[in-house]
Amino acid sequence: SQKIEQNSEALNIQEGKTATLTCNYTNYSPAYLQWYRQDPGRGPVFLLLIRENEKEKRKERLKVTFDTTLKQSLFHITASQPADSATYLCALGVRNAGNMLTFGGGTRLMVKP
Amino acid sequence: EPEVTQTPSHQVTQMGQEVILRCVPISNHLYFYWYRQILGQKVEFLVSFYNNEISEKSEIFDDQFSVERPDGSNFTLKIRSTKLEDSAMYFCASSDRANEKLFFGSGTQLSVL
């Protein structure tokens, strides 16, 4: 069966450190993968998109990698700040699926001052 | 910055009643979506809509659900006869191109009693 797995346990890190979040998937051949941030009671906010032929994407303090052999994406936040505390969702998109995104369960990140 | 607007923010209804959730997507976007999130669970795809027709729908989107773009700005989700299990946060989203980032609204919290 198809699965998208993110660490359901909260990730607690100290301010200034790099946070690394993992998204693993099985039985998918995604054309692209997206990362979103979700705050409590709010809608997801887009962060980064990486396509199947790309290995890495960066945007300011954010970096995402995509390994289609390992079926894994890593999401990094460098120099983390308490304001980065939120739930981070990965979402897969496949070809010819009407732009449907399939979301993982998210990982809650807590950055402590 | 343009945003997706959803109304109402909260809706309480009795089981068996019809509800209409309303959304105003970003004005130059062409692709529209509904997702939902049951408390503590994943964000789930319901339906995508392009060129005035449904392009993809999930198993959740059964005959009790329908979508409409009644004019040039609104996008609605109707649930004909609500069930207890329809209680969730419903998110509308839009995008300007296929297979690109989605812009989500803040959601409508639907409670079916």
Chai-1 contact restraints between the chains, C-beta under 6 A:
chainA,res_idxA,chainB,res_idxB,connection_type,confidence,min_distance_angstrom,max_distance_angstrom,comment,restraint_id
A,R42,B,S106,contact,1.0,0.0,6.0,A-B,restraint_1
A,G43,B,F91,contact,1.0,0.0,6.0,A-B,restraint_2
A,G43,B,F104,contact,1.0,0.0,6.0,A-B,restraint_3
A,G43,B,G105,contact,1.0,0.0,6.0,A-B,restraint_4
A,G43,B,S106,contact,1.0,0.0,6.0,A-B,restraint_5
A,G43,B,G107,contact,1.0,0.0,6.0,A-B,restraint_6
A,P44,B,F104,contact,1.0,0.0,6.0,A-B,restraint_7
A,F46,B,K101,contact,1.0,0.0,6.0,A-B,restraint_8
A,L49,B,K101,contact,1.0,0.0,6.0,A-B,restraint_9
A,G93,B,N99,contact,1.0,0.0,6.0,A-B,restraint_10
A,A97,B,E56,contact,1.0,0.0,6.0,A-B,restraint_11
A,G98,B,S48,contact,1.0,0.0,6.0,A-B,restraint_12
A,G98,B,S55,contact,1.0,0.0,6.0,A-B,restraint_13
A,G98,B,E56,contact,1.0,0.0,6.0,A-B,restraint_14
A,N99,B,Y31,contact,1.0,0.0,6.0,A-B,restraint_15
A,N99,B,S48,contact,1.0,0.0,6.0,A-B,restraint_16
A,N99,B,A98,contact,1.0,0.0,6.0,A-B,restraint_17
A,M100,B,F45,contact,1.0,0.0,6.0,A-B,restraint_18
A,M100,B,S48,contact,1.0,0.0,6.0,A-B,restraint_19
A,M100,B,E56,contact,1.0,0.0,6.0,A-B,restraint_20
A,F103,B,K42,contact,1.0,0.0,6.0,A-B,restraint_21
A,F103,B,V43,contact,1.0,0.0,6.0,A-B,restraint_22
A,G105,B,K42,contact,1.0,0.0,6.0,A-B,restraint_23
